[in-house]
């Protein structure tokens, strides 16, 4: 495929879209969450905190759920992410490995004119080192890693990436994510949306579905 006349920005979610991290990071995350809630006086015991802990909640984020439940502020949520980041980074490094085939596909797309970016709810102190571990850091410039983007309820991350790439005059923007609710906001911000998950979710805001990121990238390379 010849280089694109104008670049297309391809934004990827990080956890379990670009990197298969959930299985490794969820246990230490849950342990830390229970301890955090007790240490901040919101529950008397970790057992009580765990009994009320809802990982799949409307916010897609445990700390945000509890912040809403107990009237905590945004700095409380940000402090949680800052504190938990070293633990989940260690777990993610131990539980993931580089995928040369994925790097090759992304590199080829970059050579063909795609601008690669990340929009994630995670903290950049977790994402950037893990990109190095996965041998993908050379493909994603740090300034195009938009972190702490609360994608289900806020357009900020999607709009931030548009500001960061405005001088490139892109032909369009794509967002690939494993979570359909994140894609609803992306579609509202003018992104072409791609759901990456073994099981499709029929939503009009989801423009395409692929079972894996590899399958989606292969479809782009086949054009």
C-alpha positions as CSV (number, residue, x, y, z in Angstrom):
1,X,0.0,0.0,0.0
2,X,1.5,3.4,-0.9
3,X,2.0,6.1,1.8
4,X,-1.2,8.0,2.6
5,X,-1.5,11.5,1.1
6,X,-2.6,12.8,4.5
7,X,-1.9,10.9,7.7
8,X,-4.6,9.1,9.6
9,X,-4.2,9.1,13.4
10,X,-4.6,5.6,14.8
11,X,-5.3,5.7,18.5
12,X,-5.2,2.6,20.6
13,X,-6.4,1.8,24.1
14,X,-3.6,0.3,26.1
15,X,-4.7,-2.3,28.6
16,X,-6.1,-5.4,26.9
17,X,-6.2,-3.7,23.5
18,X,-2.5,-3.0,22.7
19,X,-1.1,-5.0,25.7
20,X,-2.7,-8.1,27.3
21,X,-2.3,-6.9,30.9
22,X,-5.6,-7.5,32.7
23,X,-4.9,-11.0,33.9
24,X,-1.6,-9.8,35.5
25,X,-2.6,-6.5,37.0
26,X,-6.1,-7.1,38.3
27,X,-5.1,-9.1,41.4
28,X,-2.5,-6.5,42.8
29,X,-4.9,-3.7,41.8
30,X,-7.8,-5.3,43.8
31,X,-5.5,-5.9,46.8
32,X,-4.3,-2.3,46.8
33,X,-7.8,-1.0,46.4
34,X,-9.1,-2.8,49.5
35,X,-6.1,-1.6,51.5
36,X,-6.5,2.0,50.2
37,X,-10.2,2.1,51.2
38,X,-9.4,1.0,54.7
39,X,-6.4,3.3,55.1
40,X,-8.6,6.3,54.1
41,X,-11.3,5.4,56.6
42,X,-14.0,4.4,54.1
43,X,-14.3,0.8,55.4
44,X,-13.3,-0.8,58.7
45,X,-11.8,-4.0,57.2
46,X,-10.5,-5.1,53.8
47,X,-13.1,-7.9,53.8
48,X,-15.9,-5.3,53.9
49,X,-14.2,-3.2,51.2
50,X,-13.9,-6.3,49.0
51,X,-17.6,-7.2,49.6
52,X,-18.6,-3.8,48.2
53,X,-16.0,-3.6,45.5
54,X,-17.5,-3.5,42.0
55,X,-14.9,-3.8,39.3
56,X,-17.5,-3.7,36.4
57,X,-19.2,-0.5,37.3
58,X,-20.7,2.3,35.2
59,X,-17.5,4.3,35.5
60,X,-15.2,1.5,34.3
61,X,-12.9,2.5,37.1
62,X,-12.9,1.3,40.7
63,X,-11.4,4.4,42.3
64,X,-13.8,6.7,40.4
65,X,-16.7,4.5,41.5
66,X,-15.7,4.9,45.2
67,X,-14.9,8.6,44.8
68,X,-18.5,9.1,43.6
69,X,-19.9,6.8,46.3
70,X,-18.1,8.5,49.2
71,X,-17.8,12.1,47.9
72,X,-14.1,12.1,47.3
73,X,-12.5,14.5,44.9
74,X,-10.5,14.1,41.7
75,X,-7.1,14.5,43.5
76,X,-8.1,11.4,45.6
77,X,-8.5,9.4,42.5
78,X,-5.3,10.7,41.0
79,X,-3.4,9.9,44.2
80,X,-4.7,6.4,44.0
81,X,-3.3,6.0,40.5
82,X,0.0,7.5,41.5
83,X,0.4,5.1,44.4
84,X,-0.8,1.9,42.7
85,X,1.3,2.5,39.5
86,X,4.6,0.9,40.7
87,X,2.7,-2.3,41.8
88,X,0.8,-2.8,38.6
89,X,3.8,-2.0,36.5
90,X,5.8,-4.7,38.2
91,X,3.0,-7.2,37.7
92,X,2.5,-6.2,34.0
93,X,6.2,-6.6,33.3
94,X,6.2,-10.0,34.8
95,X,3.0,-11.0,33.0
96,X,3.6,-9.8,29.5
97,X,6.2,-10.2,26.8
98,X,7.1,-8.5,23.5
99,X,5.1,-9.5,20.4
100,X,7.4,-9.0,17.4
101,X,4.6,-9.6,14.9
102,X,2.5,-6.8,16.4
103,X,5.5,-4.5,16.4
104,X,6.1,-5.3,12.7
105,X,2.5,-4.6,11.7
106,X,2.5,-1.3,13.6
107,X,5.8,-0.3,12.1
108,X,4.6,-1.0,8.6
109,X,1.4,1.0,9.1
110,X,3.6,3.9,10.5
111,X,5.7,3.8,7.3
112,X,2.5,3.9,5.3
113,X,1.5,7.2,6.9
114,X,-0.5,6.2,10.0
115,X,0.3,8.3,13.1
116,X,0.3,5.9,16.1
117,X,-1.1,7.2,19.4
118,X,-2.4,5.8,22.7
119,X,-5.4,7.1,24.7
120,X,-5.6,5.3,28.1
121,X,-7.1,5.7,31.5
122,X,-3.8,4.5,32.9
123,X,-1.0,6.6,34.3
124,X,1.9,7.4,31.9
125,X,4.4,6.3,34.6
126,X,2.9,2.8,34.0
127,X,2.3,3.0,30.2
128,X,5.7,4.4,29.1
129,X,7.9,1.9,30.9
130,X,5.7,-0.9,29.8
131,X,6.0,0.2,26.1
132,X,9.7,-0.2,26.5
133,X,9.3,-3.6,28.0
134,X,7.1,-4.6,25.1
135,X,9.6,-3.1,22.5
136,X,6.9,-0.7,21.2
137,X,8.2,2.5,22.6
138,X,9.9,3.6,19.3
139,X,6.4,3.5,17.7
140,X,4.6,5.7,20.1
141,X,6.1,9.2,20.8
142,X,5.6,10.0,24.5
143,X,3.7,13.2,23.7
144,X,1.1,11.1,21.8
145,X,0.4,8.9,24.8
146,X,-2.6,10.6,26.3
147,X,-3.0,9.2,29.8
148,X,-5.7,9.5,32.6
149,X,-8.4,9.8,29.9
150,X,-11.7,9.0,31.5
151,X,-13.1,7.9,28.1
152,X,-16.6,6.8,29.2
153,X,-17.7,10.2,30.4
154,X,-15.3,12.8,29.2
155,X,-14.2,13.8,25.6
156,X,-11.0,15.4,27.0
157,X,-8.6,12.6,26.0
158,X,-10.0,12.4,22.4
159,X,-9.9,16.2,22.0
160,X,-6.5,16.4,23.5
161,X,-5.1,14.1,20.9
162,X,-6.7,16.2,18.2
163,X,-4.9,19.3,19.5
164,X,-1.6,17.4,19.7
165,X,-1.9,16.3,16.0
166,X,-3.7,19.3,14.5
167,X,-0.5,20.6,12.7
168,X,-0.4,17.3,10.8
169,X,-3.8,18.0,9.2
170,X,-4.9,14.4,9.5
171,X,-7.3,12.8,7.0
172,X,-9.1,11.2,10.0
173,X,-9.0,9.7,13.4
174,X,-9.5,6.1,14.5
175,X,-10.0,4.8,18.0
176,X,-9.6,1.0,18.7
177,X,-10.7,-0.1,22.2
178,X,-11.8,-3.3,23.9
179,X,-14.5,-1.5,25.8
180,X,-17.6,-0.4,23.8
181,X,-18.7,2.4,26.3
182,X,-15.3,4.1,25.6
183,X,-16.1,4.1,21.9
184,X,-19.4,6.0,22.4
185,X,-17.5,9.1,23.4
186,X,-14.9,8.6,20.7
187,X,-17.6,8.5,18.1
188,X,-19.1,11.7,19.4
189,X,-15.7,13.3,19.0
190,X,-15.5,12.3,15.3
191,X,-13.4,9.2,15.6
192,X,-14.0,6.1,13.5
193,X,-14.5,3.5,16.2
194,X,-13.2,-0.1,16.2
195,X,-14.2,-2.6,18.9
196,X,-11.4,-5.1,19.6
197,X,-12.9,-8.1,21.5
198,X,-13.6,-11.8,20.8
199,X,-17.4,-11.0,21.1
200,X,-19.0,-8.1,19.2
201,X,-21.3,-5.6,20.9
202,X,-23.9,-4.2,18.4
203,X,-23.9,-0.4,18.9
204,X,-24.4,2.2,16.1
205,X,-21.5,4.1,17.5
206,X,-19.2,1.1,16.9
207,X,-18.2,1.2,13.2
208,X,-16.2,-1.9,13.0
209,X,-15.5,-5.0,15.1
210,X,-12.5,-7.4,15.1
211,X,-11.7,-10.2,17.5
212,X,-8.1,-9.2,18.0
213,X,-5.9,-6.2,17.3
214,X,-3.8,-8.4,15.0
215,X,-6.9,-9.0,12.9
216,X,-7.7,-5.4,12.7
217,X,-4.1,-4.3,11.8
218,X,-4.0,-7.0,9.1
219,X,-7.2,-5.6,7.6
220,X,-5.5,-2.2,7.3
221,X,-2.4,-3.6,5.8
222,X,-4.5,-5.5,3.2
223,X,-6.0,-2.3,1.8
